[in-house]
Amino acid sequence: MRQHGYAAVINFDAAAESRLRILWDTLEQAGVESSLLPLGARPHLSLALFEEVDAKRICAELKRFAETFTHLAVNLHSVGAFPGEHGVVYLTPGVTPELLALHASFHTVLDRMGVPSLREYRPGDWVPHCTVAMDLPADQIATAVDITRSSDVFGPARLCSLALVAFLPLRELCTHPLCEP
């Protein structure tokens, strides 16, 4: 697990967040140690990850940026797992032109600020995803996928606020609502 860093994220509306938290709880009850609930995480899509940033500067920019975008409708419709040693199971939203535009625009702002994001989160490499379990041992990945596939988490959701999160320990440093549609 990454021990220290920052993430610029876009958060879900209350209804979608509730469905996702129920899934996290179901995974925990089934013995899948997702590590998300104990951290106090909020369901989200990460737009960018940073090793170090000027948090005040990023929060100010997130506020300005949030004022230029309205809530985004997405549809959570598939479950997947990233390869590698970190045992990550995630949900993917339908990738819409609006979601890609928001992501690309945010990275244009970061580039203008001279703030580098980790490569996996840059346009062209980014896989929009909402983590449902992470740091899983290999033998728990299939279980997490099966539980997620049979859950009620899928369907429409709205993305409604931008935030800067520091981790670990997890702390939401600022949150700014997107404009109402």
Residue pairs with C-beta under 8 A, 6 or more apart in sequence:
1 35
1 86
1 134
1 135
1 168
2 167
2 168
3 168
4 51
4 167
4 168
5 49
5 50
5 51
5 52
5 166
5 167
6 49
6 50
6 51
6 52
6 53
6 55
6 58
6 164
6 165
6 166
6 167
6 173
7 46
7 47
7 48
7 49
7 50
7 164
7 165
7 167
8 46
8 47
8 48
8 49
8 50
8 58
8 62
8 106
8 117
8 162
8 163
8 164
9 42
9 44
9 45
9 46
9 47
9 162
9 163
9 164
9 165
10 44
10 45
10 47
10 72
10 102
10 159
10 161
10 162
10 163
11 17
11 42
11 43
11 44
11 159
11 160
11 161
11 162
11 163
11 175
12 20
12 43
12 44
12 130
12 157
12 158
12 159
12 160
13 71
13 157
13 158
13 159
13 160
15 157
16 43
16 76
16 156
16 157
16 158
17 42
17 43
19 152
19 153
19 155
19 157
20 43
20 91
20 130
20 132
20 153
21 43
22 151
22 152
22 153
23 132
23 147
23 148
23 151
23 153
24 34
24 36
24 37
24 43
24 132
24 133
25 37
26 147
26 151
27 34
27 132
27 133
27 144
27 147
27 148
28 34
28 37
30 143
30 147
31 140
31 143
32 133
32 136
32 140
32 143
32 144
32 147
33 133
33 135
33 136
33 140
34 132
34 133
34 134
34 136
34 144
35 133
35 134
35 135
36 131
36 132
36 133
36 134
39 167
39 168
39 169
39 170
40 170
41 170
42 163
42 172
43 130
44 130
44 163
44 165
45 93
45 128
45 129
45 130
45 159
46 121
46 129
47 102
47 103
47 106
47 107
47 121
47 162
48 106
48 107
48 110
48 117
48 118
48 121
49 117
49 118
49 120
49 121
50 58
50 115
50 116
50 117
50 118
51 118
53 115
53 164
55 164
55 166
55 173
55 174
57 113
58 115
58 164
59 164
59 173
59 174
59 176
61 109
61 113
62 162
62 163
62 164
62 174
62 176
63 174
63 176
65 105
65 106
65 109
65 162
65 176
66 161
66 162
66 176
66 177
66 178
66 179
67 176
67 179
68 105
68 179
69 102
69 105
69 178
69 179
70 178
70 179
70 180
70 181
71 158
71 159
71 160
71 178
71 179
71 180
71 181
72 96
72 98
72 99
72 102
72 158
72 159
72 178
73 96
73 156
73 157
73 158
74 93
74 94
74 96
74 99
74 156
74 157
74 158
74 159
75 93
75 94
75 155
75 156
75 157
76 91
76 92
76 93
76 130
76 153
76 154
76 155
76 156
76 157
77 92
77 93
77 94
77 154
77 155
78 91
78 92
79 89
79 90
79 91
79 92
79 132
79 145
79 148
79 149
80 89
80 90
80 92
80 129
80 145
81 87
81 88
81 89
81 90
81 141
81 144
81 145
82 88
82 90
82 127
86 134
86 135
87 133
87 134
87 135
87 136
87 137
87 138
87 140
87 141
88 131
88 133
88 134
88 135
88 136
89 131
89 132
89 133
89 134
89 136
89 141
89 144
89 145
89 148
90 129
90 130
90 131
90 132
91 129
91 130
91 132
91 148
91 153
91 154
92 127
92 128
92 129
92 130
93 99
93 128
93 130
93 157
95 128
99 128
99 159
100 123
103 123
103 126
103 128
104 123
107 117
107 122
107 123
110 116
110 117
119 125
120 126
120 127
132 144
132 148
132 153
133 140
133 144
136 144
159 178
160 177
160 178
161 175
161 176
161 177
161 178
162 175
162 176
162 178
163 172
163 173
163 174
163 175
163 176
164 172
164 173
164 174
165 171
165 172
165 173
166 173
